[in-house]
Amino acid sequence: MHEKKLSHRMKAFFSKPSNILLVIFLTVLFVLSVLPLLTMISNMFTVHIGTEKKLLRLPEGSFTWNHFQRLFPVSEWSVVNFWKPLGNSFVVAIGAGVLGILIGGTVAWFITRSNMKYKKFISAVFVFPYMMPAWTLALFWINVFKNSQVGGGNVGMLESMFGICMPEWFVYGLFPMVIVIALHYSPFAYLLIGGILKNMDATLEESATILKAGRFKIIRRITMPIVMPAILSTFLLIFSSGFSSYTVPVFLGSAVKTFTLSTKMRALINAGYQGQGYIIAFVSIALGCFILGLNQWVTGKRKSYTTVTGKSGQVSLVDLKKANTPLSLLLCAYVLFFAIAPLISFALESVIRQPGNYHLSNMTLHFWIGTEASAYETGMISGILLNPTMWKALGRQVLLALIVAMIVGTSGMLIGYSCVRQRGSRLSRWVESMAFFPYLMPAMAFGTIYLAVATSQGFKFLYGTFALLILVASIKFLPFASRSGINSMLQISPEIEEAAMVVGVPWWKRMVRIMFPIQKSSILSGYLLPVISVMREVALFTLLVPYARYLLTTMLFSFNETGYSQYGSAVTLLIVLIIILINTLTNKLTGASFDKGIGG
């Protein structure tokens, strides 16, 4: 009798498509997220073939504590390979967090709380650096400020045109890392803080003005406490991103041997110290989990951050008076320099024969359209638009982006549907948490997890394959698609689907003919955003892409390491233009806009 009742329960449970989907996704996500992490953890205690096997004189695969003993106790080795990179990562993360909030928050206040001119233009262009990969700003920084004393004797635009030679610490090292990461994430701070400032109750500040409170006192005692949750949350998110950043430290730190945890992780793994590299990856993952938990604690500490009420009046904008025009022009110059000037810089760098010489006589289109004959005469490869290797790399990247987008977009929609339909159940919460789990892991650390899997016994056939890149990218970029799917499905009343069920419409037809058309814009964003993510990604793939199977983004490192900076600039410009095109397409199809509702 008991077995019969259990059989009926199981049959009833699996008669619902949402339950079937939840079981499938829970199994798949556990296998592809948790088990690889456990594999990496086990590799932290394992002797690996190569350098480790020779140094330790132990059989490959045997248990060892040596990786921890070399990395954590303070010694010359651990200081160089762990403690100093750890300190550098904290300096970059804290500095970028503080500076990013200062820049983004200040611009947000001017746009929402003052009568500054050119608001729409500033708001639209200010978010542009966030649309571009962070490494494009790092390359732009080098193109402008590199000097004749560091970086192979080549000079940047500033020294070439004006004879100004910037000091080494300004061009390479921790200072430019902080600046570039802060500039990249300041639009993020602008969006979060600006959204709250725009929607907060105007009567709060108006009441203080009636009571003769000064402008700075109003900002300090009223405005700042209201936006403080957004400031803290933004700082933690920028801190986490800055701490785990890989591409910016590679471009701005390699020339002066300034390492962060991410770049040291890759250096150790490439040098044959895989166990120590895996330990650093685990430290990065643990910190990411801690930061996210801290962010949840900060935003959930108070039960209400009400800033919008039913009695809000028109915000009385601060009159900048005579300072309006100079401040507006200064901010316009700032956004143009860091949004438009990088594209001009890459275009110039890609057409100069001798780096640092910007005279017309030194300009050539060889790096774009040079033929094999001209390449043979100049001793260089053909231009990127006529180079079969480039087109193959671009083709692989586009194919990877499209496949990942189909997998991630479809999975995100189905996860959203199943989690919402069974909302409140334990299974739904598990799947929702598992789908978000990869977000906690820095891209480099996540790639390291799958490197451990692909180099372990039984899975070595995966290493260097296109299938591995599809698998890793699909899991890594799933969190945003799943959140988008859940949010879109929450807006659809279950009665709509129930009405279709009454008349016998099958499940797949309900999804295609009802659910998808209703939330077309939100669901399309779940397909299109992974395309942008794949087209700009470097850190996730750098350990998993073998030399013979370059993607377009990973080819940048080869060009910069071999001194072909012109090809690197041309590839960078091409990637940025592709990303802009995809982003524009996303906005047109979904109606989404970074600055919608914030700018004047």
BATIKE-94463 format. One record per residue (C-alpha): residue number from 1; residue in one letter; chain; x negated, y negated, z. Coordinates in steps of 0.001 Angstrom, whole numbers. Each point is the difference from the previous one (the first is absolute). Example, Ala and Ser with C-alpha at 12.3 -4.5 7.8 and 13.67 -1.06 7.14 Angstrom:
BEGIN
R resi resn chain    east   north      up
R    1    a     A  -12300    4500    7800
R    2    s     A   -1370   -3440    -660
//
This chain:
BEGIN
R resi resn chain    east   north      up
R    1    m     A       0       0       0
R    2    h     A   -2838   -2351     920
R    3    e     A   -1809     756   -3260
R    4    k     A    3182    -669   -1969
R    5    k     A     489   -3374    1732
R    6    l     A   -3626    -925    -682
R    7    s     A     430     994   -3641
R    8    h     A    3048   -2272    -288
R    9    r     A   -1899   -2885    1591
R   10    m     A   -2917     459   -2365
R   11    k     A    2338     172   -2967
R   12    a     A    1803   -3164    1122
R   13    f     A   -3308   -1763     616
R   14    f     A   -1438     796   -3410
R   15    s     A    3274    -742   -1779
R   16    k     A    -876   -3706     370
R   17    p     A   -2575   -1196   -2573
R   18    s     A   -1368   -2531    2496
R   19    n     A    -971    2779    2437
R   20    i     A   -1706    1989   -2754
R   21    l     A   -1980   -3079   -1009
R   22    l     A   -1019    -693    3612
R   23    v     A   -1337    3527     470
R   24    i     A   -1909    -144   -3302
R   25    f     A   -1557   -3399     704
R   26    l     A    -878     869    3604
R   27    t     A   -1853    3101   -1210
R   28    v     A   -1763   -1786   -2866
R   29    l     A   -1003   -3040    2101
R   30    f     A   -1297    2192    2813
R   31    v     A   -2107    2038   -2413
R   32    l     A   -1331   -3055   -1872
R   33    s     A    -499   -2402    2929
R   34    v     A    -530    1824    3290
R   35    l     A   -1868    3091   -1188
R   36    p     A   -2627   -2011   -1972
R   37    l     A    -523   -2142    3103
R   38    l     A    -547    3133    2075
R   39    t     A   -2434    1251   -2659
R   40    m     A   -1984   -3225     271
R   41    i     A     -35     241    3804
R   42    s     A   -1365    3549    -197
R   43    n     A   -2717   -1258   -2392
R   44    m     A   -1144   -2403    2736
R   45    f     A   -1286    3086    1845
R   46    t     A   -1360    1876   -3027
R   47    v     A   -3428     319   -1627
R   48    h     A     249    -943   -3683
R   49    i     A   -2132    1075   -2904
R   50    g     A   -2876   -2285    -969
R   51    t     A   -1679   -2461    2362
R   52    e     A    1753    1208    3161
R   53    k     A    -835    3654    -656
R   54    k     A   -3679    -839    -562
R   55    l     A    -317   -2254    3066
R   56    l     A    1884    2230    2443
R   57    r     A   -1287    3304   -1456
R   58    l     A    3383    1560     631
R   59    p     A    2231    1990   -2376
R   60    e     A    2528   -1975   -2018
R   61    g     A    3386     -83    1724
R   62    s     A   -1304     675    3510
R   63    f     A    1224   -2002    3010
R   64    t     A   -2076   -2947    1250
R   65    w     A     177   -3023    2317
R   66    n     A   -2969   -1586   -1743
R   67    h     A    2037   -2512   -2000
R   68    f     A    1400   -1522    3204
R   69    q     A   -3342     183    1797
R   70    r     A   -1713   -1995   -2755
R   71    l     A    2760   -2553    -572
R   72    f     A    1244   -1052    3452
R   73    p     A   -2862    -106    2549
R   74    v     A   -1891   -3268    -481
R   75    s     A   -3123     654   -2063
R   76    e     A   -1747   -1515   -2987
R   77    w     A    1991    2271   -2322
R   78    s     A    3397    -634    1607
R   79    v     A    -535   -3778     192
R   80    v     A    -740    -182   -3736
R   81    n     A    2652    2496   -1093
R   82    f     A    2862    -580    2436
R   83    w     A    -205   -2679    2678
R   84    k     A   -1208   -2878   -2182
R   85    p     A    2468     771   -2841
R   86    l     A    2724     302    2662
R   87    g     A    -901   -3444    1361
R   88    n     A     -72   -1443   -3522
R   89    s     A    3456    1446    -688
R   90    f     A    1391   -1653    3145
R   91    v     A   -1597   -3353    -913
R   92    v     A    1488     131   -3504
R   93    a     A    3431    1122    1247
R   94    i     A     299   -2590    2793
R   95    g     A   -1398   -2831   -2110
R   96    a     A    2250     813   -2968
R   97    g     A    3051     304    2265
R   98    v     A    -527   -3381    1672
R   99    l     A    -952   -1852   -3193
R  100    g     A    2765    1626   -2060
R  101    i     A    2636   -1111    2513
R  102    l     A   -1443   -3528     183
R  103    i     A      87    -382   -3789
R  104    g     A    3333    1756    -621
R  105    g     A    1745   -1493    3035
R  106    t     A   -1164   -3544    -793
R  107    v     A    1197     227   -3613
R  108    a     A    3302    1511    1188
R  109    w     A     535   -2920    2386
R  110    f     A    -730   -2601   -2695
R  111    i     A    2365    1705   -2455
R  112    t     A    2904     487    2439
R  113    r     A    -399   -2863    2449
R  114    s     A   -1425   -2971   -1934
R  115    n     A     869   -2113   -3025
R  116    m     A   -3134    1109   -1840
R  117    k     A      47    -377   -3794
R  118    y     A    -242    2821   -2558
R  119    k     A    1471    2594    2394
R  120    k     A    1291    2363   -2687
R  121    f     A   -3322      34   -1806
R  122    i     A   -2033     511    3189
R  123    s     A    2345    2733    1247
R  124    a     A     -89    1894   -3302
R  125    v     A   -3773    -194    -494
R  126    f     A   -1004     484    3652
R  127    v     A    1166    3637      23
R  128    f     A   -1968     824   -3137
R  129    p     A   -3208    1190    1802
R  130    y     A    2131    2593    1823
R  131    m     A    1207    1389   -3334
R  132    m     A   -3599     513   -1141
R  133    p     A   -2240    2716    1489
R  134    a     A   -2203   -1292    2823
R  135    w     A   -3156     974   -1871
R  136    t     A     807   -2499   -2760
R  137    l     A    -443   -2838    2513
R  138    a     A   -3265    1594    1160
R  139    l     A   -1309      94   -3580
R  140    f     A    1180   -3592    -509
R  141    w     A   -1912   -1064    3116
R  142    i     A   -3168    1608   -1367
R  143    n     A     487   -1505   -3459
R  144    v     A     271   -3492    1467
R  145    f     A   -2495      10    2890
R  146    k     A   -2700    2605    -734
R  147    n     A   -3479   -1507      -4
R  148    s     A   -3383     642   -1578
R  149    q     A   -1467    1381    3244
R  150    v     A    2454    2879     525
R  151    g     A    1627    2317   -2532
R  152    g     A   -2657     676   -2604
R  153    g     A    -884   -3581    -825
R  154    n     A    3308    -790   -1735
R  155    v     A    1740   -3203     978
R  156    g     A    3633    -903     441
R  157    m     A    2040   -2777   -1515
R  158    l     A    -744   -2464    2823
R  159    e     A   -3772     266    -302
R  160    s     A      43     201   -3789
R  161    m     A    2162   -3091    -488
R  162    f     A    -917   -2181    2983
R  163    g     A   -3310    1427    1238
R  164    i     A    1447     721    3464
R  165    c     A   -1518    3163    1504
R  166    m     A    2157    1348    2820
R  167    p     A   -1720    1805    2901
R  168    e     A       2    3790      70
R  169    w     A    2420     249    2965
R  170    f     A    2553   -2034   -1961
R  171    v     A    -164    2236   -3084
R  172    y     A    -348    3465    1559
R  173    g     A     716    1491    3402
R  174    l     A    2677    -344    2669
R  175    f     A     876   -3659    -645
R  176    p     A    1242     436   -3604
R  177    m     A    1716    3291     972
R  178    v     A    2066   -1867    2602
R  179    i     A     793   -2815   -2425
R  180    v     A     997    2247   -2917
R  181    i     A    2176    2380    2059
R  182    a     A    1657   -2979    1727
R  183    l     A     713   -1649   -3358
R  184    h     A    1461    3249   -1337
R  185    y     A    2347     536    2958
R  186    s     A     867   -3642     779
R  187    p     A    3008     178   -2404
R  188    f     A    1223    2915    2135
R  189    a     A    -118   -2266    3075
R  190    y     A    1648   -2761   -2018
R  191    l     A    2921    2245    -967
R  192    l     A     682    1311    3517
R  193    i     A    -476   -3244    1902
R  194    g     A    1636   -2109   -2727
R  195    g     A    3089    2196      -7
R  196    i     A     532    -568    3726
R  197    l     A    -704   -3735    -218
R  198    k     A    2498    -398   -2839
R  199    n     A    2789    1867    1799
R  200    m     A    -516   -1126    3591
R  201    d     A    2677   -2122    1662
R  202    a     A    -680   -3653    -853
R  203    t     A    1875   -1241    3087
R  204    l     A   -2812    1259    2228
R  205    e     A   -2481   -2468   -1440
R  206    e     A    2629   -2715    -473
R  207    s     A     913     161    3699
R  208    a     A   -3644    -417     951
R  209    t     A    -301   -2974   -2378
R  210    i     A    3052   -1678    1624
R  211    l     A   -1734     448    3383
R  212    k     A   -3004   -1933   -1410
R  213    a     A   -2340    2986    -112
R  214    g     A   -3039    -500   -2222
R  215    r     A    -482    1987   -3208
R  216    f     A   -2981    1983    1328
R  217    k     A    1818     748    3255
R  218    i     A    2994    1316   -1982
R  219    i     A   -2301    2264   -2022
R  220    r     A   -1811    1224    3128
R  221    r     A    3017     487    2294
R  222    i     A    2783     969   -2443
R  223    t     A   -1208     990   -3457
R  224    m     A   -3001    2094    1066
R  225    p     A    1852    2187    2565
R  226    i     A    2691     775   -2598
R  227    v     A   -2451    1031   -2709
R  228    m     A   -2381    1714    2448
R  229    p     A    1364    3523    -661
R  230    a     A    -634    -506   -3734
R  231    i     A   -3467   -1410     715
R  232    l     A    -977    2948    2216
R  233    s     A    1437    2544   -2406
R  234    t     A   -1747   -1662   -2956
R  235    f     A   -3300    -124    1870
R  236    l     A     175    3705     809
R  237    l     A     813     946   -3591
R  238    i     A   -2785   -2196   -1441
R  239    f     A   -2353    1348    2690
R  240    s     A     802    3573   -1012
R  241    s     A    -435    -757   -3710
R  242    g     A   -3237   -1912     583
R  243    f     A   -1424    2705    2244
R  244    s     A     584    2711   -2598
R  245    s     A    -913   -2110   -3057
R  246    y     A   -2467    1710   -2313
R  247    t     A    -306   -1841   -3305
R  248    v     A    -681   -3467    1440
R  249    p     A   -2857    1215    2276
R  250    v     A   -1453    1999   -2910
R  251    f     A    -218   -3028   -2297
R  252    l     A    -999   -2531    2666
R  253    g     A   -2096    2168    2308
R  254    s     A   -1996    2419   -2158
R  255    a     A   -2534   -2593   -1212
R  256    v     A   -1056    -787    3599
R  257    k     A     666    3476    1447
R  258    t     A    2855   -1180    2228
R  259    f     A    2205    3023     673
R  260    t     A    3458     385    1480
R  261    l     A    1512    3304    1139
R  262    s     A    1610     626   -3405
R  263    t     A   -3153    -599   -2044
R  264    k     A   -2151    1936    2477
R  265    m     A    2456    2889    -165
R  266    r     A    -493     278   -3747
R  267    a     A   -3774    -418     314
R  268    l     A    -252    2818    2560
R  269    i     A    2155    2375   -2045
R  270    n     A   -1960    -727   -3178
R  271    a     A   -3258     554    1890
R  272    g     A    1152    3456    1144
R  273    y     A    1084    -868    3559
R  274    q     A    3610    1050    -576
R  275    g     A     766     844    3626
R  276    q     A    -934   -3470    1225
R  277    g     A    1935   -1566   -2875
R  278    y     A    3102    1956    1022
R  279    i     A    -392   -1195    3603
R  280    i     A     -58   -3628   -1181
R  281    a     A    3098     697   -2116
R  282    f     A    1784    1377    3079
R  283    v     A    -981   -3100    2028
R  284    s     A    1512   -2210   -2746
R  285    i     A    3209    2052     -47
R  286    a     A     308     -70    3807
R  287    l     A    -452   -3776       6
R  288    g     A    2647    -360   -2740
R  289    c     A    2490    1996    2094
R  290    f     A    -850   -2081    3074
R  291    i     A     452   -3295   -1880
R  292    l     A    3392    1065   -1379
R  293    g     A    1119    1115    3467
R  294    l     A   -1211   -3295    1477
R  295    n     A    1883   -1900   -2705
R  296    q     A    3192    1906     824
R  297    w     A    -519    -735    3689
R  298    v     A    -568   -3713    -621
R  299    t     A    3066    -428   -2203
R  300    g     A    2167    2176    2243
R  301    k     A   -1043   -1475    3348
R  302    r     A    2754   -2579    -125
R  303    k     A    3428    1155   -1042
R  304    s     A     839   -3173   -1898
R  305    y     A   -1858   -2502   -2125
R  306    t     A    3100   -1858   -1099
R  307    t     A    -907   -2893   -2262
R  308    v     A    3185    -267   -2079
R  309    t     A    3294   -1119    1562
R  310    g     A    3366   -1118   -1267
R  311    k     A    -574   -3659     924
R  312    s     A   -3247    -694   -1799
R  313    g     A    -251   -3339   -1755
R  314    q     A   -2207   -1272   -2778
R  315    v     A   -3674      41     971
R  316    s     A   -1410   -3492     379
R  317    l     A   -3261      83   -1945
R  318    v     A   -3109   -1658    1334
R  319    d     A    -920   -3056   -2049
R  320    l     A   -3666     267    -971
R  321    k     A      50   -3655   -1098
R  322    k     A   -3245   -1137   -1651
R  323    a     A   -1601    3401     587
R  324    n     A    2593    1720   -2197
R  325    t     A   -1664    -494   -3376
R  326    p     A   -3597     835    1030
R  327    l     A    1132    3028    2047
R  328    s     A    2210    1245   -2846
R  329    l     A   -2784    -385   -2553
R  330    l     A   -2499    1662    2355
R  331    l     A    2295    3010     458
R  332    c     A     623     172   -3759
R  333    a     A   -3751      12    -593
R  334    y     A    -404    2761    2614
R  335    v     A    2615    2314   -1533
R  336    l     A   -1307    -633   -3510
R  337    f     A   -3567     802    1062
R  338    f     A     852    3338    1577
R  339    a     A    2843    1013   -2359
R  340    i     A    -873   -1243   -3470
R  341    a     A   -3758    -623     198
R  342    p     A    -801    3730     537
R  343    l     A    1531     826   -3389
R  344    i     A   -2016   -2791   -1643
R  345    s     A   -3113    1244    1795
R  346    f     A     443    3577   -1224
R  347    a     A     658   -1232   -3532
R  348    l     A   -3213   -2089      30
R  349    e     A   -2117    2731    1587
R  350    s     A    1179    2477   -2635
R  351    v     A   -1237   -2097   -2952
R  352    i     A   -3466   -1140    1134
R  353    r     A   -3013    1893   -1325
R  354    q     A   -2371   -1044    2814
R  355    p     A    1666    -296    3459
R  356    g     A    -187   -3501    1435
R  357    n     A    -298   -1751   -3356
R  358    y     A    3342   -1512   -1011
R  359    h     A   -1133   -1869   -3115
R  360    l     A    1924     708   -3212
R  361    s     A   -3133    1408   -1630
R  362    n     A     -78    2745    2664
R  363    m     A    3596    1110    -519
R  364    t     A    1030    3130   -1870
R  365    l     A    3043    2224    -401
R  366    h     A   -2162    3115     -68
R  367    f     A    1186    1182    3425
R  368    w     A    3568      14   -1346
R  369    i     A    -253     915   -3685
R  370    g     A   -3659     917    -588
R  371    t     A    -449    2943   -2379
R  372    e     A   -2295    2979     364
R  373    a     A   -2431   -1586   -2476
R  374    s     A    -234   -3246    1960
R  375    a     A    -184    2003    3213
R  376    y     A   -2973    1931   -1383
R  377    e     A   -1748   -3251    -985
R  378    t     A     508   -1626    3400
R  379    g     A    -637    3161    1992
R  380    m     A    3476     -15    1551
R  381    i     A    3180    2027    -338
R  382    s     A    2803   -1168   -2290
R  383    g     A    2656   -2466    1161
R  384    i     A    2777    1223    2262
R  385    l     A    2717    -412   -2661
R  386    l     A   -1960    2178   -2455
R  387    n     A   -1485    2420    2508
R  388    p     A    1613    3500      -7
R  389    t     A   -1131     623    3603
R  390    m     A    1847   -3115    1174
R  391    w     A    3170     942   -1819
R  392    k     A    -133    3514    1437
R  393    a     A    -479   -1455    3505
R  394    l     A    2879   -2436    -519
R  395    g     A    2148    2783   -1431
R  396    r     A    -700    2214    3024
R  397    q     A     824   -2871    2359
R  398    v     A    3273    -844   -1776
R  399    l     A     969    3686    -216
R  400    l     A    -808     426    3694
R  401    a     A    2083   -3086     857
R  402    l     A    3007    1204   -2014
R  403    i     A     -59    3553    1395
R  404    v     A    -437   -1229    3571
R  405    a     A    2794   -2541    -499
R  406    m     A    2402    2724   -1186
R  407    i     A    -887    2283    2919
R  408    v     A      -3   -2729    2651
R  409    g     A    3072   -1839   -1298
R  410    t     A    2110    3156    -288
R  411    s     A   -1191    1349    3352
R  412    g     A     622   -3344    1700
R  413    m     A    3564    -127   -1342
R  414    l     A     744    3592    1068
R  415    i     A   -1576    -491    3431
R  416    g     A    2063   -3161     432
R  417    y     A    3192    1816    -986
R  418    s     A    -568    3039    2229
R  419    c     A   -1176   -2004    3042
R  420    v     A    2955   -2395    -182
R  421    r     A    2578    2745    -550
R  422    q     A   -1315    1880    3075
R  423    r     A    -931   -3135    1945
R  424    g     A    -470     620    3712
R  425    s     A    -909    3658    -384
R  426    r     A   -3347    1273    1208
R  427    l     A    -880    1294   -3463
R  428    s     A     670   -3413   -1544
R  429    r     A   -2244   -1754    2532
R  430    w     A   -2794    2521    -625
R  431    v     A     103    -496   -3775
R  432    e     A     143   -3792     331
R  433    s     A   -3028      24    2332
R  434    m     A   -1951    2444   -2162
R  435    a     A     670   -2074   -3135
R  436    f     A   -1374   -3089    1790
R  437    f     A   -3015    1818    1463
R  438    p     A   -2423    -663   -2933
R  439    y     A     495   -3759     506
R  440    l     A   -1912     277    3298
R  441    m     A   -3129    1222   -1782
R  442    p     A   -2454   -2340   -1737
R  443    a     A    -381     849   -3695
R  444    m     A   -3655    1006     327
R  445    a     A     747    2226    3015
R  446    f     A    2949    1576   -1810
R  447    g     A   -2217     766   -2982
R  448    t     A   -2528    1499    2424
R  449    i     A    2683    2344    1367
R  450    y     A     611    1438   -3445
R  451    l     A   -3720     107    -701
R  452    a     A    -278    2330    2999
R  453    v     A    2761    2172   -1459
R  454    a     A   -1421       4   -3552
R  455    t     A   -3478    1001    1204
R  456    s     A    1188    2720    2395
R  457    q     A      59    3701    -805
R  458    g     A    2991    1006   -2082
R  459    f     A     731   -3482   -1356
R  460    k     A   -3220    -945   -1822
R  461    f     A    1819     423   -3311
R  462    l     A    1854   -3232     854
R  463    y     A   -3062   -2250     261
R  464    g     A    -391   -2383   -2918
R  465    t     A    3319     910   -1606
R  466    f     A    2660   -2396   -1194
R  467    a     A    2543    2002    1993
R  468    l     A   -1798    -906    3237
R  469    l     A     270   -3721    -825
R  470    i     A    3722     394    -708
R  471    l     A     499    1843    3279
R  472    v     A   -1955   -2484    2132
R  473    a     A    1530   -3113   -1582
R  474    s     A    3537    1400     229
R  475    i     A    -284     691    3724
R  476    k     A   -1815   -3274     770
R  477    f     A    2511   -2238   -1812
R  478    l     A    3120    1859    1156
R  479    p     A     683   -2058    3199
R  480    f     A    1132   -3172   -1781
R  481    a     A    2164    1911   -2476
R  482    s     A    1614    1977    2829
R  483    r     A     708   -3188    1976
R  484    s     A    1456   -1593   -3132
R  485    g     A    2138    3089    -577
R  486    i     A    1279      55    3576
R  487    n     A     816   -3726       8
R  488    s     A    1838     218   -3326
R  489    m     A    2027    3083    1004
R  490    l     A     987   -1609    3317
R  491    q     A    1881   -2626   -2001
R  492    i     A    2160    2595   -1799
R  493    s     A    3138    1069    1842
R  494    p     A     336    3815     271
R  495    e     A    3677    -339    -982
R  496    i     A   -1094    -694   -3599
R  497    e     A   -1718    3366    -265
R  498    e     A    2761    1770    1937
R  499    a     A    2571   -1230   -2511
R  500    a     A   -2052    1559   -2810
R  501    m     A    -295    3249    1972
R  502    v     A    3805     213     351
R  503    v     A     401      70   -3783
R  504    g     A   -2737    2634    -338
R  505    v     A   -2896   -2070   -1357
R  506    p     A   -3226    2019     460
R  507    w     A   -2826   -1402    2126
R  508    w     A   -2440    -753   -2816
R  509    k     A    2656   -1911   -1925
R  510    r     A     892   -2007    3118
R  511    m     A   -3638   -1043     296
R  512    v     A    -408    -892   -3695
R  513    r     A    3409   -1608    -630
R  514    i     A     789   -1602    3383
R  515    m     A   -2884    -356    2459
R  516    f     A   -2709   -1062   -2437
R  517    p     A    2022   -2642   -1916
R  518    i     A    1236   -1653    3218
R  519    q     A   -3530    -581    1362
R  520    k     A   -1824    -131   -3328
R  521    s     A   -2225   -2972     918
R  522    s     A   -1199    1411    3336
R  523    i     A    -583    3467   -1437
R  524    l     A   -1866   -1379   -3029
R  525    s     A   -2368   -1843    2341
R  526    g     A    -797    3376    1554
R  527    y     A   -1138    1147   -3457
R  528    l     A   -1809   -3155   -1128
R  529    l     A   -1912    -960    3152
R  530    p     A   -2075    3241      35
R  531    v     A   -1117    -864   -3542
R  532    i     A   -1514   -3257    1300
R  533    s     A   -1568    1824    2956
R  534    v     A   -1700    2620   -2178
R  535    m     A   -1226   -2541   -2563
R  536    r     A   -1809   -2011    2709
R  537    e     A   -1211    2827    2272
R  538    v     A   -3699     716     483
R  539    a     A    -650    1208    3556
R  540    l     A    2444    2919    -207
R  541    f     A   -1671    1449   -3093
R  542    t     A   -3673    -848     473
R  543    l     A    -906    3269    1774
R  544    l     A    2264    2154   -2168
R  545    v     A    -938   -1152   -3526
R  546    p     A   -3073    1761   -1403
R  547    y     A   -2433   -1851   -2236
R  548    a     A    1355    1537   -3213
R  549    r     A    3631    -844     761
R  550    y     A      14   -3735     584
R  551    l     A    3129   -2011     550
R  552    l     A    -122   -3610   -1131
R  553    t     A    -129   -1357    3560
R  554    t     A   -2839    2299    1089
R  555    m     A   -2055    -976   -3062
R  556    l     A    -497   -3431    1587
R  557    f     A   -2506    1444    2463
R  558    s     A   -2028    1576   -2774
R  559    f     A    -218   -3290   -1901
R  560    n     A   -1012   -2003    3064
R  561    e     A   -2561    2591    1124
R  562    t     A   -1628     144   -3450
R  563    g     A     -85   -3784    -481
R  564    y     A    2699    -196   -2695
R  565    s     A    1975   -2688    1850
R  566    q     A    1479   -1297   -3271
R  567    y     A    1724    3316    -639
R  568    g     A    1154      21    3630
R  569    s     A    1545   -3468    -377
R  570    a     A    1718    1018   -3250
R  571    v     A    1453    3147    1624
R  572    t     A    1087   -2028    3057
R  573    l     A    1796   -2567   -2172
R  574    l     A    1694    2794   -1953
R  575    i     A    1214    1699    3192
R  576    v     A    1298   -3273    1491
R  577    l     A    1901    -839   -3194
R  578    i     A    1564    3490     -30
R  579    i     A    1041    -408    3650
R  580    i     A    1509   -3432    -706
R  581    l     A    1920    1468   -2926
R  582    i     A    1331    2887    2105
R  583    n     A     874   -2356    2864
R  584    t     A    1874   -2305   -2388
R  585    l     A    1857    3001   -1389
R  586    t     A     869    1096    3548
R  587    n     A    1380   -3436     840
R  588    k     A    2047    -141   -3219
R  589    l     A    1520    3456     473
R  590    t     A     568    -108    3770
R  591    g     A     440   -3723     623
R  592    a     A   -2639     188    2728
R  593    s     A   -2296   -2949     575
R  594    f     A   -2772    -473    2554
R  595    d     A     920   -3565     875
R  596    k     A    3761     108    -553
R  597    g     A    1809   -1827    2779
R  598    i     A   -3112   -1631    1455
R  599    g     A   -1347   -2482   -2522
R  600    g     A    1644   -3374    -489
//
